[in-house]
Amino acid sequence: MPSEEELYQEHILDHYEDPFHRGSLDGCTHAHEDKNPLCGDVVRIELKLGPDGKVEDLYFDGEGCVISQASASMLLEKMQGKTVDEVKEFSAEQMLELYGPRLTPNRQKCCLLSWKVMQSAVHSPVDGAEGEQ
Amino acid sequence: MTILATERIDERLLLPESIRGDFPILDQEVGTGRPLAFLDNAASTQRPRQVIDAIAGVYEQDYANVHRGIHTLSERSTELYEQARERVRRFIGAADSREVIFTQGTTASINLVAQSWGRTNLKAGDEILTTVMEHHSNLVPWQQVCEQTGAVMRHVPITEDGRLDMVAFDELLSERTKLVAVVSVSNTLGTINPVDEMIAKAHDAGALVLVDAAQSVPHMPTNVAGLDADFVAFSGHKMLGPSGVGVLYGKEALLEEMPPFLGGGSMINVVELDSFTPAELPAKFEAGTPPIAPAIGMTAAIEYLERIGLERVHNHEQQLVARAYDLLSQVDGLTILGPAPEHRAGLVSFTFERIHAHEFAQVLNDQFGVAVRAGHHCTQPLHRLLGMSSSTRASFYLYNTPAEVVRLLEGIVKVQEMFAPKGRTRRRRRSE
């Protein structure tokens, strides 16, 4: 059982309070939104994929607990500049590793929400956007 | 912050703490070695030794399938199972034990009425009147039956302080209303609804009433005949009994007219290869092997509650909820959902500006040993109406203490400190 000091490590609270690219992305080519039906947490991710198949830019928005929102910030920071294949290869286990503290199964769902949204977003072109894959 | 002392507690109305000795599960530490304070009783309660022993006793001495064998064990199990039905009948003040149907729980009880009574009696244009504070289990079964029959749902709104808007109820109730389906105590707001008044008015309008009593039967005296309710649903696991058993009370005349819901063994009289005739009540609605040991265990729970007295249980919880309400309303930034203590049962849900319910549940558990519920408590429409996606809920029962309420408050204050904005900044990467 992790103590909350471990669960809410400072670098996690830093991401929560000062997130990487929270907002919306003008000219996004791909986007997806999903929620955790157990608790109602929501994450939306907007991506701009370049012609070379790289993530040129990306933003997230959402509402939820520290774990769901901080993990989204950490994931986006990690995925910027990666190729779509690299995004697809990034596994759930790697996401939990990126987050850090060991999570109970129910809290893993919080952490993996943004990861699931990201995996769907690269397959979800926005209507009318240029550079669709 | 300084928390002011609360005067609104009458020590004489509290139950003795020695009651906790009956509940072996309460004697443990959780999180970082804190004694467990179990405040998630609206989701499910714990069991006293008497109930655990009763369940073990059935399996050690008496268990066999019921209503089937000629052998000794089947006869004993059948007798205990039917005694359980009679015990439930007396507990809720029903006229006849044939009006007591054992189900898997409240959800199964409501689905039974929706699919049996609803599909038979509802037609396009008919209305089912529920409220915006219903649990999903008293919304979704009616949504399904509306889909099947063309009936439509109407919803009684709530007032600013989380009570049913009875003016709107009067307006929504009409000759089109065929059924009022209402929760007696909201599992989220804690509101005690004026079910007696609603039943009288519904009957005047020619509508039947189903009461979702999952949060009231375990906590206060219930008399279904006195209420004149048509259907009442509740669960064993929320009243110190086992999970897997619940009750549907229905007026005999109504149940007699209703077709069986589930088909199978036990619910039949004669079966041909292409037809059947149903059994008499209550077997007609108990297809398959029923929850034998859970029903017998529920008897022990009822005996335990009756020995203490539901009035005293209610008074005890009123003291705890009044103290919780007083303490929590002094926390800056905290919003309590629902009405003042005099209109609520023993639970308090709250939200906090900018801090998510998960943080409260996690830290309360890990650092304070306090088990609370975080989420939408199966009332998504109500949360949406209140402009939130989740809340934190502390719900009390007869074994909780004023000291546990204080521990809840200490945990809340700690969470508030931990997650207050501190001007933190993320370490920037070079690319930014």
HADDOCK unambig.tbl for C-alpha pairs under 7 A between the chains (distance, minus, plus):
assign (segid A and resid 1 and name CA) (segid B and resid 31 and name CA) 6.71 0.50 0.50
assign (segid A and resid 3 and name CA) (segid B and resid 32 and name CA) 6.66 0.50 0.50
assign (segid A and resid 3 and name CA) (segid B and resid 366 and name CA) 6.11 0.50 0.50
assign (segid A and resid 4 and name CA) (segid B and resid 363 and name CA) 6.15 0.50 0.50
assign (segid A and resid 4 and name CA) (segid B and resid 366 and name CA) 6.55 0.50 0.50
assign (segid A and resid 11 and name CA) (segid B and resid 426 and name CA) 6.90 0.50 0.50
assign (segid A and resid 14 and name CA) (segid B and resid 424 and name CA) 5.22 0.50 0.50
assign (segid A and resid 14 and name CA) (segid B and resid 425 and name CA) 5.24 0.50 0.50
assign (segid A and resid 14 and name CA) (segid B and resid 426 and name CA) 4.79 0.50 0.50
assign (segid A and resid 15 and name CA) (segid B and resid 426 and name CA) 5.53 0.50 0.50
assign (segid A and resid 17 and name CA) (segid B and resid 421 and name CA) 6.86 0.50 0.50
assign (segid A and resid 17 and name CA) (segid B and resid 424 and name CA) 6.13 0.50 0.50
assign (segid A and resid 18 and name CA) (segid B and resid 424 and name CA) 6.61 0.50 0.50
assign (segid A and resid 18 and name CA) (segid B and resid 425 and name CA) 5.32 0.50 0.50
assign (segid A and resid 18 and name CA) (segid B and resid 426 and name CA) 5.77 0.50 0.50
assign (segid A and resid 38 and name CA) (segid B and resid 375 and name CA) 6.95 0.50 0.50
assign (segid A and resid 39 and name CA) (segid B and resid 375 and name CA) 4.61 0.50 0.50
assign (segid A and resid 39 and name CA) (segid B and resid 376 and name CA) 6.12 0.50 0.50
assign (segid A and resid 39 and name CA) (segid B and resid 390 and name CA) 6.47 0.50 0.50
assign (segid A and resid 40 and name CA) (segid B and resid 389 and name CA) 5.53 0.50 0.50
assign (segid A and resid 40 and name CA) (segid B and resid 390 and name CA) 6.77 0.50 0.50
assign (segid A and resid 64 and name CA) (segid B and resid 356 and name CA) 6.25 0.50 0.50
assign (segid A and resid 65 and name CA) (segid B and resid 356 and name CA) 4.96 0.50 0.50
assign (segid A and resid 65 and name CA) (segid B and resid 358 and name CA) 5.92 0.50 0.50
assign (segid A and resid 65 and name CA) (segid B and resid 359 and name CA) 6.68 0.50 0.50
